[in-house]
Amino acid sequence: MKAREFLARKKLAVEERNLIKQPLTADELRALAKKAGGAEQLIAPKRRAEAEGLSGEELIAWLAEDGARVRRPIIEAGGELTLGFAADAQEKLQRLLAQPR
């Protein structure tokens, strides 16, 4: 199941952004990196080798150059961030959405 379908089934309001057409800014990436536990967490798995040796502001700038380098989808729920939609991210999202609001 794709993230979009999962969220639609939960009848949640979703703000979508195509990161390929409209990449995140360096400021947006810095804010996400804080929530994610570091900019390294934001790298798309297939692009990790390309980011080897980059860290800090170099890594943020590299991510800001191309939205395809950023792990997607980025979902914020319950004040927490999930990156990607692998099984572990789906489980975390299920727990966050099950919590009373």
C-alpha positions as CSV (number, residue, x, y, z in Angstrom):
1,M,0.0,0.0,0.0
2,K,1.3,3.5,-0.8
3,A,1.4,6.3,1.7
4,R,-1.3,8.3,-0.1
5,E,-3.7,5.4,-0.1
6,F,-2.9,4.7,3.6
7,L,-3.6,8.3,4.6
8,A,-6.8,8.5,2.5
9,R,-8.2,5.4,4.3
10,K,-7.6,7.2,7.6
11,K,-9.5,10.2,6.2
12,L,-6.7,12.6,7.1
13,A,-6.1,16.0,5.7
14,V,-2.9,15.9,3.7
15,E,-0.6,18.6,2.4
16,E,1.2,17.3,-0.6
17,R,4.3,18.7,-2.3
18,N,6.2,17.2,-5.2
19,L,9.8,17.5,-4.0
20,I,11.1,16.8,-7.5
21,K,9.4,19.9,-9.0
22,Q,9.6,22.0,-5.8
23,P,12.6,20.9,-3.7
24,L,12.9,21.7,0.0
25,T,14.9,24.8,0.9
26,A,18.0,24.6,3.1
27,D,16.0,26.1,5.9
28,E,13.2,23.5,5.5
29,L,15.8,20.7,5.4
30,R,17.5,22.0,8.6
31,A,14.1,22.0,10.4
32,L,13.4,18.5,9.2
33,A,16.9,17.3,10.1
34,K,16.3,18.4,13.7
35,K,13.1,16.4,14.0
36,A,14.6,13.4,12.1
37,G,17.7,13.1,14.2
38,G,20.1,14.5,11.7
39,A,20.4,15.4,8.0
40,E,21.8,11.9,7.3
41,Q,18.3,10.6,8.0
42,L,16.9,12.6,5.2
43,I,18.9,11.0,2.4
44,A,17.0,8.7,0.1
45,P,18.4,5.1,0.5
46,K,19.4,4.8,-3.2
47,R,21.4,8.0,-3.0
48,R,23.4,7.3,0.2
49,A,26.6,6.4,-1.7
50,E,26.5,9.7,-3.5
51,A,26.4,11.5,-0.1
52,E,29.4,9.7,1.3
53,G,31.7,12.1,3.0
54,L,29.2,15.0,3.2
55,S,27.9,16.3,6.5
56,G,26.5,19.4,8.1
57,E,25.8,22.3,5.8
58,E,27.5,20.5,2.8
59,L,24.9,17.8,3.2
60,I,22.0,20.2,3.5
61,A,23.1,22.1,0.4
62,W,23.5,18.8,-1.5
63,L,20.0,17.7,-0.5
64,A,18.5,21.1,-1.4
65,E,19.9,20.9,-5.0
66,D,17.8,17.9,-5.9
67,G,14.5,16.8,-4.3
68,A,15.1,13.2,-5.6
69,R,17.9,13.0,-3.0
70,V,15.5,13.4,-0.1
71,R,13.8,10.3,1.4
72,R,10.1,10.3,0.6
73,P,7.4,10.5,1.7
74,I,7.9,12.8,4.7
75,I,4.9,12.5,7.0
76,E,4.5,14.5,10.2
77,A,1.9,13.3,12.6
78,G,1.4,13.8,16.3
79,G,4.4,16.1,16.3
80,E,6.7,13.3,15.0
81,L,8.3,12.6,11.7
82,T,8.3,9.5,9.6
83,L,10.5,9.1,6.6
84,G,9.8,6.7,3.8
85,F,7.0,4.2,3.9
86,A,8.8,0.9,4.7
87,A,7.1,-1.4,7.3
88,D,8.8,0.3,10.3
89,A,7.5,3.7,9.2
90,Q,4.0,2.3,8.6
91,E,4.0,0.8,12.1
92,K,5.2,4.1,13.7
93,L,2.5,6.0,11.8
94,Q,-0.2,3.6,12.9
95,R,0.8,4.1,16.5
96,L,0.9,7.9,16.1
97,L,-2.5,8.0,14.5
98,A,-4.0,5.7,17.1
99,Q,-3.0,8.1,20.0
100,P,-5.9,10.4,21.2
101,R,-5.6,13.9,19.9
